[in-house]
Amino acid sequence: MRKFILFLIVLFPALSFAQKGNYVGLSASNGSTGIWFDDSFNEIGIDFENRFTDLSGIGVGMSFVRLNNDTYFATMDYIRMPIYYKLHTKLLNVSPIFMMDFLRKRTFSPTVSFTDFAAYYPNFFVGFGVAVSKDFSLTDKLYLETKAQASYAPEVNEIFSIGLALKYKVK
């Protein structure tokens, strides 16, 4: 726990780079989910954020998620659509998130019953969560964002991820 707190202190200095405007970003994250966290996933996506004040912004995104399960020797490809509100503070950004995941493709070992597999991994699910992030200014229009996220979807249980995003200020 002490190492984690030290990590946060080093990673999230008490500086704020938030500014009004519209931002477009590319993001990548890695995480785990499942009852025993036996599923890992990689996610890559784009998002758009409108910061209507220095402290508040609203955003939407679309990402492609590849979920791997070692128990079923399975791979699922989802399209994730998050919608979020972001509160920008001097120390951290905090975002409550609503997300929808749509199944694109499913592959699994032929030794697994499709009925069991389909019940465990739905075609569509909705989740809620919170993300904590920090923006670092690279130029006056380019920002690097670090993010840690915890979410819950009843169909797949808890979802934990960490990631990076590169954001460009459009106006």
Sequence and secondary structure as in RCSB ss.txt:
>XXXX:A:sequence
MRKFILFLIVLFPALSFAQKGNYVGLSASNGSTGIWFDDSFNEIGIDFENRFTDLSGIGVGMSFVRLNNDTYFAT
MDYIRMPIYYKLHTKLLNVSPIFMMDFLRKRTFSPTVSFTDFAAYYPNFFVGFGVAVSKDFSLTDKLYLETKAQA
SYAPEVNEIFSIGLALKYKVK
>XXXX:A:secstr
 HHHHHHHHHHS S     SEEEEEEEEEEEEESTTS EEEEEEEEEEEEE SSSEEEEEEEEEEEEEETTTTEE
EEEEEEEEEEEEE SS EEEEEEEEEEEEEEE  TTS HHHHHHHS SEEEEEEEEEEEEEESSSSEEEEEEEEE
EEETTTEEEEEEEEEEEEE  
